[in-house]
Amino acid sequence: MSIKQEHQKAKSTLGRFWQSVYEFLETIFRPVEWIGHHVILLPFRKFLESLDPLSYKLEGTLIKRILQVSLYPIFMTLTFVIGFKLVEDGFTVRSFLGTIVMFIIFGFIFAPLERLIPFSRKWLGDKDTPTDIMLFFGGKFWGDYINAPIRLATIAIVVQEISPEIGQGWWPSYLPGFVQVLILLSVKDFFRYWYHRWMHENEFMWRWHAIHHSSERLYWFNGTRSHPLEGLVSSLLWGIPLAFVQAPVAIVFVTGLLGRTIGRFQHTNMDVKLGPFDYIFSTPKNHRYHHSKNIEEGNSNYGGDVIFWDILFGTFYLPKDKEPSDDIGIGGMPNYPQTFIGLMLAPFTYNSIKKEALKLELKESERNEANEMPDADEKKSAHHLAYYNK
C-alpha cells in the first residue's frame, strides 16, 4: 500500500475533529517515518538482505537445528549471568548503563539471526520499524517522566496507608538467586496475566491494547509497540502488589532483565524449537497464536513471561497438529491505522474505526454475493456430501 493510500485509509476512519488533528500531526511525523525507512534503515536493510543466500543454504542443515534448540537457553543463561554481575555491588550507574549496552548487543545479534533462520520470510520487511522506534521512544519519555513518578507516588501512598510492615520477612532470601528470580517473575506475571486478559475481554480496555496487536508481523523489537496510557495502568496494577513482596534489589533487577529477554524472544521471527519451554515460558510459538486474527486463538496465552498461569486458568492454546499462522493483526479491521500518529489517536477514534470496518465488511459481503455463481449452493452441497461420505 502506498503512503497516499495509507494516509487516506487512516483519514477515512476519523471524525471531523480528530481528522483535523490527525492531518496536522501527520504533516510533522510522516516525513520522519519516511526518512527512517528509506534513509536511516537502508544500510541495515542492505546488510540483512545480504544474508538471504546463506539463510537458504542453512535450510535442513544440522547447524540450523542446533541454533533452533540452543539459542533460547543460551540467551536466558546469559541474562542471569550478566544481570547478577551488573548488580554485584548493588544497583549503580554501571548497572543502568550495562542494561542498555546488553540489549543493544542483543539487538545486533537478534536481527541477523531472524534473517538466517526466519519463522516467516513474509515478516522480514522493515516498513513498520520506524513507527515501532518512535513508539518506543515515545513510551520511554512517558514512562520516565510521567508514568514513573505517578507509579512511585501511588505505591508509596498505598503502602503507607496499609502498613509498611506488610511483606517484611516473607521473601525467601535463603534460596539461590536464580530461583528467587523465577519466583518473582511468576508472582509478577500472575497480576500481569489478569490485566492482560482484562484488556482482551473488555472492549474499552481493548481499544488501548489493540495498538500492540496492530502489527502485521512479529520481530524482536516490536514487543515494545504499545500505547503510553496502557502502560500507566499496567504499571500501577503490577507495582502495588510487588511493593509488598519486598524482594532484594538485585533480584528485582535481574527479574526485569529476564523479562525483557523473554519479551525479545516472545516476538522474535526466529524459527526456534523450544520443546518443554513452550509449557513454562511465554515463547515465540505460543505467543504467535496470541497475535492471531482468529479471536478463538488470539484470546489465549496471556502470560507475559510465564505461561503456566494460562495452563492453570484454562486459556492456554498450543495444538500439536499445526503451526501458528503468519497472517496476524486485528481481525475484522483491515482499516486499522499503521502510522505513528494514527496509532496514538486510535484509542480515541476507535468507534469510527469500528464503524468503517463494518462498512467495509458489508461491501465485501455484497461484492462476494454479486460475484457468486448461480450454482454455488449446489456445489457447496455436493462438496459437503462428498466430505461426509468419505
Long-range contacts (C-beta under 8 A, 24 or more apart in sequence): 3-30, 3-34, 6-338, 6-339, 7-339, 9-335, 9-337, 10-335, 10-337, 10-338, 10-339, 10-342, 12-335, 12-356, 13-335, 13-337, 13-349, 13-352, 13-353, 13-356, 14-345, 14-349, 14-352, 15-349, 15-352, 18-345, 18-348, 18-349, 18-352, 21-345, 22-341, 22-342, 22-345, 25-341, 25-345, 26-339, 26-341, 26-342, 29-134, 29-339, 29-340, 29-341, 30-339, 30-341, 32-130, 32-134, 33-130, 33-131, 33-134, 33-339, 33-340, 35-130, 36-129, 36-130, 36-133, 36-134, 37-126, 37-127, 37-129, 37-130, 40-130, 41-126, 41-129, 41-130, 44-111, 44-126, 45-126, 48-111, 48-112, 48-115, 48-124, 49-115, 51-112, 51-115, 51-116, 52-115, 54-116, 55-115, 55-116, 55-117, 55-118, 58-116, 58-117, 64-117, 65-273, 67-113, 67-116, 67-117, 67-272, 68-117, 68-271, 68-272, 68-273, 69-272, 69-273, 69-274, 69-275, 71-113, 71-270, 71-272, 72-265, 72-272, 72-274, 72-277, 72-283, 73-277, 75-106, 75-261, 75-264, 75-265, 76-258, 76-261, 76-262, 79-254, 79-257, 79-258, 79-261, 80-177, 80-178, 80-181, 80-254, 80-258, 82-257, 83-253, 83-254, 83-257, 83-258, 84-177, 84-250, 84-254, 86-253, 87-249, 87-250, 87-253, 87-254, 88-250, 90-249, 90-250, 91-249, 91-250, 91-253, 95-253, 99-257, 102-257, 103-260, 103-264, 106-261, 106-264, 107-220, 107-221, 110-220, 110-264, 110-268, 110-270, 111-220, 113-270, 114-219, 114-220, 114-268, 114-269, 114-270, 117-270, 117-271, 117-272, 118-269, 118-270, 118-271, 119-268, 119-269, 119-270, 119-271, 119-284, 119-288, 119-326, 120-217, 120-269, 120-326, 122-217, 122-326, 123-217, 123-218, 123-219, 123-269, 123-326, 124-269, 125-217, 128-215, 128-216, 128-217, 128-222, 128-338, 129-221, 130-340, 131-225, 131-338, 131-339, 131-340, 131-343, 132-215, 132-221, 132-222, 132-224, 132-225, 133-221, 134-340, 135-211, 135-224, 135-225, 135-226, 135-340, 135-343, 136-221, 136-224, 138-228, 138-340, 138-344, 139-224, 139-226, 139-228, 139-231, 142-228, 142-231, 142-232, 143-228, 143-231, 143-235, 146-228, 146-232, 147-228, 147-231, 147-232, 147-235, 148-235, 150-232, 150-236, 151-232, 151-235, 151-236, 151-239, 154-236, 154-239, 154-240, 155-236, 155-239, 155-240, 155-243, 158-240, 158-243, 159-243, 159-244, 166-244, 167-243, 167-244, 167-245, 167-246, 168-246, 170-245, 170-246, 171-245, 171-246, 171-247, 171-248, 173-248, 177-250, 177-251, 177-254, 180-247, 180-248, 180-251, 181-251, 181-254, 181-255, 181-258, 184-242, 184-245, 184-247, 184-251, 184-252, 184-255, 185-255, 185-258, 185-259, 185-305, 185-306, 186-305, 186-306, 186-308, 187-241, 187-242, 187-245, 188-238, 188-242, 188-255, 188-259, 188-305, 189-303, 189-304, 189-305, 189-306, 189-309, 190-309, 191-237, 191-238, 191-241, 191-242, 192-234, 192-238, 192-303, 192-304, 192-305, 193-302, 193-303, 193-304, 193-309, 193-310, 193-313, 195-233, 195-234, 195-237, 195-238, 196-302, 196-303, 196-304, 197-302, 197-315, 199-230, 200-298, 200-299, 200-302, 201-299, 207-346, 207-347, 207-350, 208-347, 210-330, 210-336, 210-346, 210-347, 210-350, 211-343, 211-346, 211-347, 213-291, 213-298, 213-328, 213-329, 213-330, 214-329, 214-330, 214-336, 214-337, 214-338, 214-343, 214-346, 215-291, 215-328, 215-329, 216-328, 216-329, 216-338, 217-269, 217-326, 217-328, 218-267, 218-268, 218-269, 218-284, 218-287, 218-288, 218-291, 218-328, 219-267, 219-268, 219-269, 220-264, 220-265, 220-267, 220-268, 220-269, 221-267, 222-267, 223-263, 223-264, 223-266, 223-267, 227-343, 227-344, 227-346, 227-347, 229-347, 258-305, 259-304, 259-305, 262-304, 262-305, 263-304, 263-305, 266-304, 278-307, 278-318, 279-307, 279-308, 279-311, 279-318, 280-306, 280-307, 280-308, 281-305, 281-306, 281-307, 282-306, 282-307, 283-307, 285-318, 285-324, 286-316, 286-317, 286-318, 288-324, 288-325, 288-326, 288-328, 289-317, 289-318, 289-324, 291-328, 291-329, 292-324, 292-325, 292-328, 292-331, 293-325, 293-327, 293-328, 293-329, 293-330, 293-331, 293-332, 294-331, 295-331, 297-324, 298-331, 332-357, 332-361, 333-357, 334-360, 335-360
